[in-house]
Amino acid sequence: MKVIHCALAVLLAASSSAKPDSALRRGKADKVGGDVNDSDGITITDSSSGDTPLSICSVCGDDTHREAVSVDYLIIGAGPGGMSTSADLSKAIKEIGSNQTVAVIEKSDYIGGRYFDVDLKTPDGYDGKLKSGHGALRTNPSTFPHLRRQMNEHGIQVYCSIFNNRLTARGRSASCDLQNECHIFGNFCSDRPIFVDKTNTEQMPFGAAFPLDGGILERTGGDPEGAAYLYILGYETINPATGNECDNSAESPSDQCPEEACKAATSWRSFLQSQLTHEYAELVEAMNYGFFGDFAAAFNACSYRDWGIREYDTLSINCYPEGGMSSLTDAHYDQSVNNNVKFYLEEPAICIDRSKDTGALYEVRTPTKIFSVKEFLFMSAPHSEILHNLNGDLIDELKENPLTNVAKGSPVTVVLFQWDPETPSWWYDAIDKEGGSYSYRTYGDLDCFSRYELIDTPYHRQHNAQRVVYSDARCFDEWKELIEYSDEVGDYSKLTERALRGIRSAYPEFDIPEPIFVSAKVWDAGWYFMKPHSTATNEEVEAHAVNPISGENVCLVGDSWGLKYAAWSESAFVTSHNCLSQRFSGSALGIALDSIFAERESIVADYYENDPNFAAYPGEEAEGQAYPILDNENYAPFGCMYDQEDGSVVNGFKSGQNCGPPQCVEQGVPIEA
């Protein structure tokens, strides 16, 4: 490869650091037609060496053409964690009357990270933009209080919908009984006899794979799936597969209790198979708990189990923001700019060193600039970025701590279809066409469609788009190669044909037309769990992120440091809050931050406080059994909004429009009309 001098590279890149407001907000996310890849930083291709990219200015010491920028607080990374940090920090600085400065640098050409939405075609008469996401898609009212409160704080309208389910497993399929608007958990029907080997179904109700020993099945109403997870997650000590009580002093992990046995497993699947029978483990794998790829991947079983305890309490009601998840990072951007935060896009951090200048703590080098950081450095970057793409003495010290290198990414591919928004969609008949807002999810081992979701809200009926492929490691390579081929040749017909074939096999009773728009994205790390041989706990990783180097004014923020909330962006907000609330405690800035957080927490209590027994229905306000609906949350039923014949939105859709809260007698029991 022919080497290009750093000075030339800087000159070529210099014009890219200044972006107009629209580019700062969305950048490449406004591009349509295929994969919209975020930049890996500025690269140069030497024409004499084919298409091999050469990262510019990889040497830290050549500052000849770097512009010097002095800043009090620097945030590396403009994903959800970095943007939340920027908004809260700059607001607190302004409230105490300080003139301290904040800057955000980002390697890509847009803000938002995995809050990555694309523009869709709007129907005639619709006033506003319609978007759908390639990355994070939704929030949830139960175990993600930080995200829920911030959506409300910034006045972002969200549309909430309970999932009904269809399970495919082992060549069999069943549609689960529908749950209504008064339920908070969907029905997962993996207890159906159809999913048990037919040679065992005579031993009703569930066959030889699910013995009734130990009484757990009776206590769970004959639900083998529920019995398995009550035991695996530590709510029961009787193993439903053996009828024996677990014993941590036992020599074999299969006889130990799950919290001890998980230490010997190198994947979630091997852990389940050691604790349950293989057939029992296979059934549990097909239920809606994580993704199929999570079971086969080499993830730490104890860390994943800890994640599962939290996930088990997550409601089946999800809420989707108007304008996509990027509406929140856009709000953070507006607040930050109003508080004088400076943004620098396509400026990947290259080297991070302690400063030799007595007026600064750290020096952060990018291709075109050298930032002198005087007060605090927030690294809102995944562990892989720190380990593989950054240099400098501060980075060297970070790498020495094993807790910096415990996260492991799970790859994800996404394919989005939009059908004609002027035409009622084919999938209306798969859901409640007239009443609406009961989404429908097909999950399981059907083809390479581990999870296909028909999301139903008035906003989704307006844009007529669905994420048709949401595949994790199980079929990652197949979808990745199709997406990359389509990008390379500029033709998405093969990708479209492959996805349509899978959808049509899942819904043979419907006439599914060709989409008018196709877009796709590959995430090499869509979310993070823990490496299999790590002995760390999720709590230790989270604490490490708050103070990763003793004596240094540095925090780690983002998804790979909040593993208890993996696959949800709550992890970014938890780690941001932890850093700001703990590292500035007692200072004037810390007091201002505490006030911001206290006001935010007053929006709504944690779900566990309102409804500790998970017995409330949406909108219930009884003391000790409450499920408050916030003023930005729009719930089912939406029957008043839909045409009773074709399911279209009557008189168009207006922001925040709804038909009032669910009308219920108790959880799962609606008031009769």
N, C-alpha and C positions, 0 to 999 in steps of 0.2 A: 504494500500500500504506500502510495506517495503521501508524505506528511505535509499538511498545510500549517503554516506558521500561525501561532495563536493570535498575533496582531491582525492578520488578514481575516481570520475567523471572527474576531470581535467586530471588525468593521462591517462584515457581511451581516452580522446579527444585530447590530446596534439599533437599526430602525424598528426591530420587532418588539422592543420593550415598551413602546408607547402605544396604547390601544384605546380606541374610542369606547365610550360607555357601553354600547351594545356588544362590542367584542369582549369586553371584560366580563359581561354577564354570561354570555352564552358561547361565544367563539364558534367552534366547529359544531356545536350542538344544533345550530340552525341549518346545517347542511342536510339534505335529504338524499335518499337513494342508496341504501347499503350501510356498511359499517362506518361509524363516525368516530374514528380512533382519536383519543387524546394523545397529545405529543409526548414523547419521551424526553423532551428537551430539544434544544436546537442542535441539529446535526448537519454535517456537510458530506456530500458524496463526491469522491474524487472520480472524475469521469474515466481516468485511466485504469481504474481498478474495479470496474463493474459497479454493482450497487451496494458495496460495503460501506456503511456509514462510519464516519470518524467524528467522535464527540469532540467538540472544540474546547480548548483551554483546559484540558484535563490536568495540566500541571498547575499546582497552586501558587507557585512563586512568581510567575510573570504577571506583574500588575501594570505594565507599561501603558496599556490602553484601557484599563479599568477605571470607571468613574467612581470616586469616593462618595459614599453616602453615610451620614451619621444619623443614627436613630436610637431612641431609648429602648423600644421594645420591637423585636423582630419575630414574625411568625412565618415559619417555613411550611408552606402548603395551604392552599385555599379550598380544601375539602370541607365537609360539614363541621369537623372539629376546629379547624383553623378559622373558619368564618364565624362560628359561634364565639370563639375566643376573641377574635377581633372586635365583634360587636359589643360584647360585655366589657372587655378591657377598655376600649375607647370611651364607652359611656361612663364608666367609673372615673376615668381620668378627667373627663369634661365636668363631671359633677363635683369634683374636689377643686376645680379651678386651676388645674395644672396645665402647663404648656408642653408636657412631655409628648413625644412623638411615637407613632406606631406605623410599621410598614408590614406588608404581606408580600412574600415572593412565592411564585407558583411556576412549576416547570411546564405546565400545559398552557394552552392559549385560551382557557376559559376558567371560570370559577365554578366550584361545586363538587369536583371529584366524582364520586359515584352517585351524586345527585345529577344525573345526566339525562335530560329530557330532549325530545325531538318535536319539532312543529308538525302538526297534522293539518290536513285539508279541513276547512270549516264549511259547514252547510250554509246555504243562502239564508241571510237574515240573522246569523249568529254574530253578536257583537263581542269580540274578544278572541284571544288565542286559545287554541286547543293543543295540548301537549300530552305525550305519554312517555314513560321512562324506560330507559335501557338499564338503569341501575336500581337504586332504592325506589320503591313504589308506594309505600304506605307506612302508616303508623298504627298504633294500637292503644286503646284506652286503659289497658291493665298494667303491664309490667314495664312500660316505657314512659314514666312521668315527665322526664326532662323534655322529650320531643313533643309530647302532648301539650305541655304548658307553653312551649315556645311557639307552636302553631297558633295557639289561642292568643298569646301575647302580641303577635304580629298580625292578628286579624285575618288569618288565612282560612278560608272556608274549606272544610273537609266533609266528605260524603261517606257515611259508614254503612257497612253491609256485612251480614253474617254469611259465612260460607256453608253451603250444602255440598255434599260430596258424592263422588262416584269412585269406587275403588276397583282397580284392575290388578290382579295378582295371580301368577302361576297359570296364565291362560284363561282366567275366569274374571267375570265382571259383575258388579252389583251396584245399583243406585241406592244410596242410603236414604232412610226416611227423612223427609224434609223437616227442617227446623223453622219455626216462625220467628217473627220479629221480637218475641219476648224471651227467646233463648239467648244465652251468652256463649254456649259451647255447641259446635256443630256435632253432627252424628257421624261417627266413624265406624263403619259396619264391617270391620274385619272379623267380627265374631260370627258372621254368617257361615253356616255349614258348607256352602259352596266353595269356600276357600280352604277347606280341609281335604286332604287326600281322600278320594272317593271310596277307597277300600276301608276307611275308618269311619265313614259317616254313619254306619249302623249304630255305633256307640255314641248315641246322642247325649248331649246336644253338640259336642264339639269334637268327638273322636278321640283316639288314643293319644294324640299329641297334647291334649289338654286335660290331664287327670283332675278329678275333683278333690284330690287329697288336700288336707290342710285347711279347708274351709274358705280359702280366699275367693274362689270362684262364686261360692254362694254369697259371700259378703259383697261382691261386686255385681250381683245380679246376673251371674253367669257370663261375664265378659272376660275372656281370656286376655285380651289386649290390655284392659284396665288392670287386671290382676298382675300381669307381667310388670307393668310400670309402677304399680304400688310397691312391688317388691324391689325392683331395680333401683328406684329412686329413694328407697329407705323408709317408706311409710308402713311396710310390713316386714316381718322377719321370717315368715314361712315362705319357702320357695314353692310357687304354684306348680312347677314342673316335677318336683320330687315329693312334696308334702313335708319335707324336713325343715327344721329351723336352722338358719345359717349359724355358723360358728367361726369366729375369726381366729380361733386357736387351731382350727383344722389345718392339716398340711396341704391339702389340695385346694387351689383357688375355687374350684367348682362347688366346694362345701362352705367356703367363706362367705361372709356378708358382702354385698356389692361394693361398699365403700372401701373394703380391703382387697377384694378380688380384682378390682379394676386396675390395681397397680401392676398386675402381671400381664395385662393384655396390651397388644400393640395396635388394636383397632376396635372400633365399637362393635363390629360384627363378631370378631373373635371373643370379645367379652360376653356378648349375648349368648353365643353358642356354648361358652363354658358355663354359664349360669342356668340356661334353659336347654331344652332339647333343640336339636337342629331345626326340626320342623316348626317348633314354637318360635324360635329366633327368626325364621324365615317369614312367618306371619307378622311378627312385630315389625320387621323391616319394611313391610308393605303398608304399614299404617302411616298416618300423617304426623310423623315425628322426625324432623330433620329432612334431609334429602337422601335419595338413594345413594348418591356418591359418598355421603358421609359415612355410610356403613362399611364400604369397602376400603376407603382411604385410611392411610396409617395416621390416625389422630390419637392423641392421648385419651384413653377411655375414662380416666378419673375427671379430667377437665371437661370432657364432653358430657359426662354424667352431671356435673355441677351445672353446666349450661342447661341440661335437660330438666333439672329441678325447677329452674326459673321458667323455661319454655312450657313446662307442664301447666303452669298457672296462666299462660297467655291466652286471652279470650279468642274465640273464633270470629269475633267481630273485628274487622279491619277498617281503617278510615283512609280515604284517598284525597289528597289536596287538589283543589282546583288549580290548574296550571302546573301540576306535577310537583315533586319534592323540591325542585329547583326554586319554587316560590319562596321557600324558607331561606336558602342561601342568597337569593336576590334581596330579600328583606334585610338579611345581615349585611349585605353589601351596601344597601342604601343607608342603613344606620351607621356603618363604619365610615363611609364617605362624608356623611353629615358631621361626623366627629373627626374629620381631617386625616383619616387613615389613607396612606399611599399604597397603591397596588402596582406590582411589577409582574407582568405575565411573561411566559417563555424565558424565565430567569431561573433555571435549575440551580440549586445549591450544589457546589462542587467540593468546596473545602470549608471546614469549620475549625478554627483554631482559637486558642486563647490569645488575646491581643497583647502585643508588646507596648502598645500605647497606654500610658497610665490613665487616660481619659475614657477608656473603653474596656469592657470585659472580654468581648469576643470579636473575631473578624470572620465574616461569612462571604466567601467569594462565589460569584456567579460568572457566566461568560463575559458580561460587560461591566460588572460593578463589584465593588468591595464594600460591604456594609460593616460599619463599626457599631457594635451593639453595646450600649452603655448600661442598661439595667437588667434585661431579662431576655432569654431566648426560648421560644416555644417551637418545638420540632413536631409539627403535625404531619408526620410522614410515617409510612409503614416501616416495619423492621427491615424489610428487604432493601428499601432505599438506603437505610443507614448502613447496612452490612455490605452492600455491593456497589453503591453509586457515590458514596461520600468518602472523603479523606480528611485528614487533619488530626491534630493531637487530641482534640475533644472527642472526635469520632473513635480514635484508637482506644481511648479510655472507656467509652461506651461499649465497645465491642468486647472488652475484657470481662464484663459482667454477663454471666450466663443468662440472666433474665432478659437481656436485650435480644436474645436469639432463641426464643422458645415458640414463637408464633409460626404457624404454617398456613399458607393460603390455600383456599379451595377454588379451583377454576370453575367459571360459569360462562355459558353462552346464552345469548338472548336473541330471539327473532321476533320482530313486531310486524303485524299485518294491520293495515287499515282498509276496511271495505267502504264502499260508497256511503258517505255520511248523509246523502239525500234519500237513501233507501233504508227502510227498517231492516235490521240485521237478521241473518239466518238464525242466530243463537237466541233470539227472544223466546222461541218456543221451547228451549231447553231449560228456561228459568220461569219465573212468575211474570208473564208478559204484561198482565194488567196491573197487578199489585206492585210488583217490582222490588228491587233492592235486596234480593236474596241471591247472592252470587253462587256459582256452581263450579266446582273444581274436580277435574279428573286427575287422580294421582295413582301411582303404582308402577308396575314394570311393563306397561304397554309400549312396545317398540322403544324409541328413544325419547319418549315424552313422559318424563318422570313426574311432571306437574304442569298441567294445562288448565289455566284459570279463565273462566268466563266471568269477568267482574261486571257487576250490574249496579250502577248508580245513574242518576240523571246526567251527570257529566260524561260517563262512558257511553250512554245511549246517544249523546250528542255527537261524539267523535267516531263512534263505531269502529274502534280499534281494540285489539287484544294482543297481549304477549303470548304468542302461540308456541314458542319454545323457551323454556326456562330450565335448562339442563345443566346439571352439575357434572362431577367427574365421571359419572357412569358412561356418558356418551359424549364427553367433551371433545375428544379428538375428531369424531365424525363431523360434528357441527362446526368446529373450528376450521377444518379443512374446506368445508363447503362455503363458509363465510369468507375465508381468505381468498379462495378461488373466485368467488363472485366479485370481490373487491378488485382483484387483479385484472379480470377481463371486462369489468363494468357491466356484467350481465347477471341478473339475479334469478333467472328463470329456473336453473337447477335447484337452487336453494328453495325457491317458492314451490316448485313441484314436490320436493322431498317433504317439506313441512305440510303441504296440503294433503299429501298421501297419508300422513300420520293422523291429521285431524279427521279426514274422511273415514278412516278406519275406526276412530274413536266414536264418531257420530254418524253411522251409516244411514240413519233415518232422515238426515237433513241434506238438502241440496246446497252445498257450500260453494259459493262463487269464487272467482279469482279476486285477489285483493287489488286495490288501486295503488297501494303504496307498501313497500317492503323496506325495512331497515333492520340492521343486525349489529351486534357488538360482541366482542370476545373480551372477557375479563380473566386474565391469568390468575388473579386472586380476587374473587368476588367478595369473600369474607375470610375470616381467620379462626382457626382452632389452634390447638397446641400440638407440638411435635410429640411423637409417641413415647420417646424414652425420657422425656423431661420429668423431673420429680417436683417441679414447681406447682403451686396452686394458682388458680385464676386470681385470687385475692393478692397473692405475692406479686404477680405481674402488674396488677393495677397499682399497687403501692410503689413498685419500682418506677413506674411512669411518672409519679409525682416528684420523685427525687432520685433520678437515675445516677447522678454523680454527686457524691457527698461534697458539700461546700460550694457547689456551682449553682448559678441561677439559671437552671435549665429544667424544662419539663418535656415529657413525651405525651402527645395528644393524638387520638385517633383510634380506628377500628382494631388495630393489632395489639392494642394495650388494654382493651376492655373485653376480654374473651367470654365473660359471662353473658354478654349481649351479642355474641357472634351472629352474623347474618341479619342483624338489625342495626340501623345507624344510631340507636341509643348509645352504643359504645362510644361514639365520638363525643357526644354531649356529656356523658358521665366523666370521661377522662378530662375534658376541658373544665368542667365544674370542679373536679377534684383538685386540679392544679391551681386554679384561681382562688378557690376557697381556702386551701391549705398553705400555699406558698406565700401569700400576701397577708396572712392573718395578723391582726393587731396593728397594721400600718393604716395610714389614712386611706390609702387605696384599697386595702383589704376591708375596711369598714364600709366603704362605698360599694364594693362588690357584695359584701354580706347583705346590704340593703337591697340591692338588685335581686339577689337570689331569694331573699325573704319575700319580696313582693311577688316574685314569680311563683314561689311555692304556695302562696295564698290563693292562687287561681284554682287549684284543686288539690286535695290531699292524695297521697299515694293510694292506689286501689285497695291494697291490703288493709289500710286504715278504714276506708269507707265500707268495705264488704269483705271482712276477713273470712267468711265461710263461703264466698262465691255463690250467694243465694239470691242476690238482688236481680231484678229485671232492669233493662235500660230505662232510665228515667225515674226509678224508684228513689224515694227520699226518706225512708224510715231510718231512725237512728240505729246505727250498728249494722244496717243492711241497706246501703245506699249506692246508687250508680248514677251520679250526676251527669247530665248531658250539658256540655259547655255551649256558649252562645255561638261558637263557630262550627259546631258539630251538627250535621244534618242526618237524621236517622230514618229508617223505614217506619211506617209504610209511606210510600210515595204514590199510592194509587190515584190520588187526585191529579197527578201530573201526566198520566199516560193515557193515550188513546186506547180504548177498550178493544179495538179491532186489530190494529197493527202494532201497538206497543210504543209508538213514537211519542216524543215529548209534546204535550199539548201547548200551543201558543209559544213555542220556543222555550229556552231555558235561561233563567236569570240567576245570577250569583246568589247563593244562600237560600234558594227557593226550596221549600219542603212542605210537608203536610202535617207538621207537628210531631211530637214524640210518640213512640209506641204506646198503645193503650193496652195495659195488661192487668190481669187479676193477680198473678204471681209469675214467677219465672217459668216460661214456656207455655203460659196460658193467657191468650189474648182475650180482651173483652169482646163478647159476641156482638156483632153489628146488629 
